Amino acid sequence: MPRGDGRLSHDLDPQRPGPQDACGVFGVWAPGEEVAKLTYFGLYALQHRGQEAAGIAVSDGSGVVVYKDLGLVAQVFDEPTLASLRGYLAIGHARYSTTGGSTWENAQPTIRATPAGTTIALAHNGNLVNTAQLARDAAERGIESDGATSDTPLVTALLASRPDISVEAAALEVLPTLRGAFSFVFMDETTLYAARDAHGVRPLVLGRMERGWVVASESAALDIVGASFVREVEPGELIAIDEHGLRSSRFAVPEPKGCLFEYVYIARPDTAIAGRNIYAARVEIGRRLAKEHPVEADLVIPVPESGTPAAIGYAEGSGITYGAGLMKNPYVGRTFIQPSQTLRQLGIRLKLNPLRDNVRGKRVVVVDDSIVRGNTQRAIVRMLREAGALEVHVRISSPPVTWPCFYGIDFATRAELLANGLDVEGIRRSIGADTLGYVSLTGLIAATEQPKTRLCRACFDGEYPIELPAGNLIGKHVLEGVDKRVATPAADQYEAGAERSGSGNQPLVASPGGSDALHRP
């Protein structure tokens, strides 16, 4: 039976996808536990962060085995597969591609054997901006490529290229050379490692189990496996966990710049970042949105699910009744069957359908998390009018997205961002709303309860905290010959990335015992 190609039907129009999430990473060191199953459920809790591919690496102390494939976590793994992944140490990854296309070769964890016989497996959330330079350096040192075209196997190869020192010592040499956003979980036969870039752009947390330790992209993944939250992995920190316990090293001076878009859209509502519950932050964003952009209306409705907490906050802040106006099909996005052209023309209706009795004859405020190209909002406004809404007022719980992200979120190119070419009134006319209001950047930052100086706001204000390589190659397909050249952070020209392509390859099983020989069953 042919396997899925990694493209989900939430991309109803493959030429016009919305913002795509960052990846999810998970790691566990727990002798006596079924670590593959713990990792599976940890990835299940992080599925929202990446839906293209999933993989798990596991070690029993004598060798590392990796199983990965394109698809959702529940499509890649089944009970017999998980039962075969035995050990006391595991890492896992749920991928959305931000460097390298959606192919089997780019699925994670990546794996590499050192000349000394140690095997390293690594999973990455984030995106490096000096990938081209790292690739050139690796080539000059004679480090061979394994055919993948993402930044992650490149880091794995660099870690494995130092045979005379330990993996931990190699990490302390390699990590300072990396530029960009990275939250890594990686492992050898006996040790679990976690590292976070000096700016801490992407989240990474540490948890404690009765018989071990867990690291994960979000605290919600700790909850699902029964681990208690200990703390965040600090920016610029390397953690190592083995039979001797946990130890911490610093490879860079911390300069925190956590991703502001995590608060708006990416993170689960039941996650906490920097001590702030995401659900509470989103409700507060909605309250501030109501104060900044009031309107006379009869009903506040969310675009489910990401708009729900902000819509609740808007209703609280405005005194307008909160209710349901759009129903989401919970199973769209869980199939690899692409819609026919006829169904594709229906677009958003495959995902959302209006509750006609609720909206008919009413002035409706519809709250969403962001506008990128405007296609979704345009379709929603049209649906609500066809369902009988007298007025449709759109409220957005983030400022206009006007700049691309190079740190782990795949937005549209800048030329495709609706807010890049139009002011708010122009966007309102484009989507057909009666009124349109965005929360201010000041209001959004206040809702996070974090200082402005500790947040990356680049997609909203163009201030990139990690310098982009001027005049150099950068972008999703930098290692595939499809590049984006950036003269400055304010560059106006970005080439559209190549279309993703699937792969018919079978899941990867890496031979144990330190061998770098890989075979497909």
C-alpha positions in Angstrom: 0.0 0.0 0.0 1.5 3.4 -0.9 2.3 5.6 2.0 1.2 9.2 2.6 3.2 11.9 1.0 3.3 14.1 4.0 0.9 16.7 2.7 -2.3 17.1 4.7 -5.7 18.2 3.5 -5.6 21.3 5.7 -3.6 22.6 2.7 -6.9 22.8 0.8 -5.2 24.9 -1.8 -1.6 23.7 -1.9 -0.6 26.9 -3.6 -1.9 29.0 -0.7 -1.0 27.4 2.6 -1.4 29.3 5.8 1.3 29.7 8.5 2.9 26.4 9.4 4.0 25.4 12.8 7.4 24.9 14.2 8.5 21.3 15.0 8.0 19.4 18.2 10.8 17.5 20.0 10.7 15.1 22.9 13.3 13.1 24.9 13.2 10.7 27.8 15.8 8.9 29.9 14.0 6.5 32.1 15.3 3.0 32.9 12.5 0.5 33.5 10.0 2.5 31.5 8.7 1.8 27.9 10.4 4.9 26.6 9.3 4.4 23.0 5.6 4.6 24.1 6.3 7.5 26.3 7.9 9.3 23.4 5.0 8.4 21.2 2.5 10.0 23.5 4.8 12.9 24.0 4.9 13.5 20.3 1.1 13.0 20.2 0.8 16.0 22.6 3.1 18.0 20.2 1.4 16.9 17.0 0.1 20.5 16.5 3.7 21.7 16.0 4.4 19.5 12.9 2.3 17.1 10.8 4.6 16.2 7.9 6.7 13.4 9.5 7.4 11.7 12.8 10.2 9.6 14.1 11.6 8.0 17.3 15.2 7.0 18.2 15.8 4.6 21.0 18.8 3.0 22.7 19.2 0.0 25.1 22.8 1.0 25.9 24.4 -1.0 23.1 23.0 0.7 20.0 20.7 3.3 18.6 17.7 2.5 16.4 15.7 5.1 14.5 12.2 4.6 13.0 10.8 7.5 11.0 8.4 8.2 8.1 6.2 10.8 6.6 2.8 11.2 8.2 1.2 11.9 11.5 2.4 10.3 14.7 -0.5 7.8 14.8 0.1 7.0 11.1 3.8 6.3 11.4 3.7 4.2 14.6 1.6 1.2 15.6 1.7 -1.1 18.6 4.1 -3.7 17.0 6.5 -1.0 15.9 6.7 0.6 19.3 7.1 -2.8 21.0 10.1 -3.4 18.8 11.8 -0.1 19.9 13.2 -1.3 23.3 15.5 0.6 25.5 15.7 3.1 28.4 16.6 6.2 26.4 14.6 7.8 23.5 14.1 11.0 21.5 11.3 11.8 19.1 10.3 14.4 16.5 7.2 15.7 14.9 8.2 17.7 11.8 7.1 20.6 9.8 9.8 21.5 7.3 11.5 24.9 7.7 14.8 23.9 6.0 14.6 21.2 3.4 11.5 19.9 1.6 8.9 17.5 2.9 10.7 14.3 1.9 11.5 11.0 3.7 15.2 11.8 3.8 14.5 15.0 5.8 12.4 13.3 8.4 13.9 13.2 11.9 15.6 12.1 14.2 18.7 12.2 12.1 21.5 9.6 12.8 25.2 9.5 12.3 28.0 7.3 13.5 31.3 8.7 14.7 34.6 7.2 13.6 35.0 5.9 17.2 31.8 3.8 16.8 29.4 6.0 18.9 26.0 6.7 17.3 24.4 10.1 17.5 20.7 10.7 16.9 19.3 14.3 16.9 15.9 16.1 16.6 15.6 19.8 16.0 13.0 22.5 16.5 13.9 25.8 15.0 15.9 27.0 12.0 19.5 27.9 11.5 20.5 31.0 9.4 24.1 30.1 8.7 23.3 26.7 7.1 25.1 27.5 3.9 28.3 28.4 5.7 28.1 25.3 7.9 27.6 23.2 4.7 30.7 24.7 3.1 32.7 24.2 6.3 31.6 20.6 6.4 32.5 20.0 2.8 36.0 21.5 3.3 36.5 19.1 6.2 35.5 16.2 4.1 32.3 15.5 5.9 30.0 13.6 3.5 26.3 14.4 3.1 23.8 11.6 3.7 21.4 12.9 1.0 19.2 15.0 3.3 18.8 18.7 2.6 17.9 20.1 6.0 20.1 21.8 8.6 19.5 19.0 11.2 21.6 16.2 9.6 24.3 18.8 9.0 24.5 19.5 12.8 24.4 15.8 13.5 27.4 15.2 11.1 29.3 18.0 12.7 28.8 16.5 16.1 29.9 13.1 14.8 33.0 14.5 13.1 35.1 14.8 16.3 36.3 11.3 17.1 38.8 12.1 19.8 36.4 13.8 22.2 33.1 12.8 23.8 29.8 13.7 22.4 29.3 16.2 25.2 32.6 17.9 24.5 31.8 17.9 20.8 28.5 19.6 21.5 30.3 22.3 23.4 32.5 22.9 20.4 29.8 22.8 17.7 26.9 24.6 19.4 28.6 28.0 19.6 29.2 27.9 15.8 25.4 27.7 15.1 23.5 30.8 14.3 19.7 30.9 14.4 17.0 29.3 16.5 17.5 25.8 17.8 16.0 23.6 20.5 17.8 20.2 20.2 17.2 16.9 21.8 19.9 14.3 21.0 21.4 11.1 22.3 24.1 8.6 22.0 23.9 5.0 23.3 23.8 6.0 27.0 23.1 9.7 27.3 20.2 12.1 26.6 21.2 15.7 25.7 19.2 18.9 25.3 20.3 22.3 24.1 18.7 25.6 23.4 20.2 28.5 21.4 21.4 31.6 23.2 18.3 33.5 22.4 15.8 30.8 23.4 13.6 31.5 20.4 11.9 28.1 20.5 10.6 26.7 23.8 12.2 23.7 25.6 11.3 22.4 29.0 12.7 19.9 31.5 10.5 17.5 33.5 11.0 14.8 36.2 9.6 11.4 36.3 9.7 9.0 39.2 12.4 6.9 37.4 13.9 9.4 35.0 13.9 12.7 33.1 12.0 14.2 30.2 12.7 17.2 27.9 10.0 18.5 25.5 9.1 21.5 23.4 6.1 22.3 25.6 5.0 21.6 29.1 1.8 20.0 27.9 3.9 17.1 26.6 5.2 16.6 30.2 1.7 16.4 31.5 0.7 13.6 29.1 3.5 11.3 30.3 3.1 12.1 34.0 6.2 14.1 34.3 6.3 17.1 36.6 7.6 20.4 35.3 11.1 21.3 36.7 12.1 24.3 34.6 12.8 25.6 31.2 16.1 24.7 29.5 17.9 28.0 29.7 19.1 29.8 26.5 22.7 28.9 25.8 22.5 25.8 28.0 23.5 22.2 27.3 22.0 19.5 29.5 23.2 15.9 29.7 21.4 13.1 31.5 22.8 9.6 32.2 23.2 7.1 34.9 25.2 9.7 36.9 22.3 12.1 36.9 21.8 15.5 35.3 24.5 18.0 34.6 24.4 21.4 32.9 26.9 23.4 30.9 26.9 26.8 29.3 28.0 27.3 25.7 26.8 30.8 25.2 25.8 33.9 27.1 22.0 34.0 27.3 20.2 36.8 25.5 16.5 35.7 25.7 14.3 36.5 22.7 11.4 34.0 22.9 9.1 33.8 19.9 6.0 36.1 20.3 4.0 34.1 17.8 4.1 31.1 20.2 1.7 33.0 22.4 -0.6 33.8 19.5 -0.9 30.6 17.6 1.8 27.8 17.9 1.8 26.6 21.5 -1.1 24.6 23.0 -3.4 26.6 25.2 -2.5 24.3 28.1 1.2 25.0 27.8 3.1 27.5 29.9 6.0 29.6 28.5 8.2 31.7 30.7 5.7 31.1 33.5 2.8 32.4 31.6 -0.2 30.1 30.8 -0.9 30.4 27.1 -4.7 30.1 27.5 -4.6 33.0 30.0 -2.4 35.1 27.7 -4.8 34.6 24.8 -7.8 35.5 26.8 -6.0 38.6 27.9 -5.1 39.4 24.3 -8.9 39.2 23.5 -9.7 41.6 26.4 -7.2 44.1 25.1 -8.4 43.7 21.6 -12.0 44.6 22.8 -10.7 47.8 24.4 -8.6 48.8 21.4 -11.3 48.0 18.8 -14.8 48.1 20.2 -17.8 47.7 18.0 -21.6 47.5 18.4 -22.5 43.8 17.8 -24.8 41.0 19.0 -22.5 38.0 19.1 -18.8 37.2 19.4 -17.6 34.0 17.7 -14.2 32.4 17.3 -12.5 30.8 14.4 -12.0 27.4 16.0 -9.8 26.4 17.6 -7.0 28.9 17.7 -9.3 31.9 18.0 -11.4 30.6 20.9 -9.5 31.9 23.9 -9.1 35.4 22.4 -12.8 35.4 21.4 -13.7 34.6 25.0 -11.6 37.5 26.2 -13.1 39.8 23.6 -16.6 38.9 24.8 -15.5 39.5 28.4 -13.9 42.8 27.6 -16.8 44.1 25.4 -19.8 42.7 27.2 -21.1 41.1 24.0 -22.5 37.6 24.1 -20.1 34.8 23.3 -21.3 31.9 21.2 -20.5 29.4 18.5 -20.9 30.5 14.9 -18.5 28.2 13.0 -18.2 24.4 13.4 -14.9 22.7 12.7 -14.6 19.3 11.1 -12.2 17.7 13.6 -11.0 15.1 11.1 -9.8 17.4 8.3 -6.1 17.5 8.5 -5.9 13.8 9.6 -6.0 12.4 6.1 -3.7 12.2 3.2 -6.5 12.1 0.6 -6.3 15.3 -1.4 -9.7 16.9 -2.2 -10.9 16.9 -5.8 -10.8 20.1 -7.8 -14.6 20.5 -7.1 -14.1 20.1 -3.4 -11.0 22.3 -3.4 -13.0 25.1 -4.8 -15.2 24.9 -1.7 -12.0 25.7 0.2 -12.5 26.5 3.8 -16.0 24.8 3.8 -14.2 21.4 4.1 -12.8 22.7 7.5 -15.5 25.1 8.8 -19.3 25.3 8.4 -21.5 28.2 9.8 -24.2 27.6 12.4 -26.9 29.4 10.4 -29.4 29.7 13.2 -26.9 31.3 15.5 -25.7 34.0 13.1 -28.8 34.8 11.1 -29.9 38.3 11.5 -27.1 39.2 13.9 -24.1 41.6 13.9 -21.2 39.2 14.4 -17.7 39.8 15.7 -15.4 36.9 14.4 -12.1 36.6 16.2 -9.1 34.9 14.6 -5.4 34.6 15.5 -3.7 36.1 12.4 -4.1 37.1 8.8 -1.3 36.0 6.5 -2.7 35.9 2.9 -6.3 36.6 3.8 -7.8 33.6 2.0 -9.3 32.0 5.1 -10.8 35.3 6.5 -12.2 36.2 3.1 -14.0 32.8 2.8 -15.3 33.0 6.4 -16.7 36.5 5.9 -18.5 35.3 2.8 -19.8 32.2 4.5 -21.2 34.2 7.4 -22.9 36.7 5.1 -24.4 33.8 3.1 -25.7 32.3 6.4 -27.6 35.5 7.1 -25.2 37.6 9.3 -26.2 41.3 9.1 -22.7 42.6 9.7 -19.3 40.8 10.0 -16.6 42.5 12.1 -13.2 40.8 12.1 -10.9 41.0 15.0 -7.3 39.6 15.0 -5.4 38.7 18.1 -2.0 39.5 16.7 -0.7 42.6 14.9 -0.3 42.5 11.0 2.2 39.9 9.9 4.5 41.9 7.6 7.8 40.0 7.7 8.9 36.4 7.1 10.3 34.3 9.8 13.7 32.7 9.5 13.7 31.1 12.9 11.4 28.1 12.6 8.0 29.2 11.3 7.2 28.9 7.6 5.1 32.0 6.8 4.4 33.1 3.2 7.1 35.0 1.4 7.0 38.7 2.1 5.6 39.4 -1.3 2.6 37.1 -0.4 1.9 38.6 3.0 -1.3 40.6 2.7 -0.3 43.2 5.3 2.9 43.9 3.5 1.2 45.6 0.6 -2.0 46.9 2.1 -3.0 49.0 5.1 -5.7 47.9 7.5 -8.4 49.6 5.4 -7.1 47.9 2.3 -7.1 44.5 4.1 -10.6 45.1 5.3 -11.8 45.7 1.8 -9.9 42.7 0.6 -11.6 40.3 3.0 -15.0 41.9 2.7 -15.5 42.7 6.5 -17.5 45.6 7.8 -14.7 46.5 10.1 -11.3 45.1 10.9 -9.1 45.5 14.0 -5.8 44.0 15.0 -4.5 44.0 18.6 -1.6 46.4 18.9 2.0 45.1 19.3 2.1 46.9 22.7 -1.1 45.1 23.8 0.1 41.7 22.6 3.4 42.1 24.5 1.6 43.2 27.6 -0.6 40.1 27.5 2.5 37.8 27.6 3.7 39.5 30.8 7.2 39.4 29.3 9.4 42.5 28.7 9.6 43.6 25.1 13.3 43.1 25.2 12.9 39.4 25.9 10.7 38.6 22.9 11.4 38.0 19.2 8.8 40.2 17.3 10.4 40.0 13.9 7.3 38.8 12.0 5.5 41.9 13.3 8.1 44.7 13.3 11.0 43.4 11.2 13.5 43.6 14.0 15.5 40.3 13.7 17.3 39.6 16.9 19.7 37.1 15.2 21.6 38.7 12.4 20.7 37.3 9.0 23.6 36.6 6.7 23.8 39.6 4.4 24.3 38.6 0.8 24.3 35.0 1.6 22.0 32.1 0.9 19.1 31.7 3.3 15.7 30.0 3.3 13.9 26.7 3.4 15.5 25.2 0.3 19.0 26.6 0.8 20.6 23.2 0.5 18.4 22.2 -2.5 19.4 25.0 -4.8 16.2 27.0 -4.3 17.4 30.0 -2.4 16.3 33.3 -0.9 18.9 36.0 -1.0 18.6 38.6 1.7 20.5 41.8 1.5 19.2 43.2 4.8 16.4 42.2 7.2 14.2 44.7 5.3 14.8 43.1 1.9 11.7 43.2 -0.3 12.4 40.4 -2.7 12.0 36.8 -1.8 11.7 34.0 -4.2 8.9 31.6 -3.7 10.0 28.2 -2.4 9.8 25.1 -4.6 6.7 22.9 -4.1 7.1 20.1 -1.6 7.4 16.6 -2.9 6.6 13.4 -1.3 8.7 10.3 -1.1 7.8 6.7 -1.6 10.6 5.4 0.7 9.9 3.1 3.6 10.6 3.9 7.2 14.2 4.0 8.4 15.6 1.5 10.7 19.2 2.2 11.8 21.4 -0.7 12.6 22.4 -1.0 16.3 25.9 -1.3 17.7 27.2 2.0 16.4 27.0 1.1 12.7 26.2 3.8 10.3 24.7 1.3 7.8 21.0 2.1 7.3 18.5 -0.3 5.7 14.9 -0.1 4.9 12.8 -3.2 5.8 
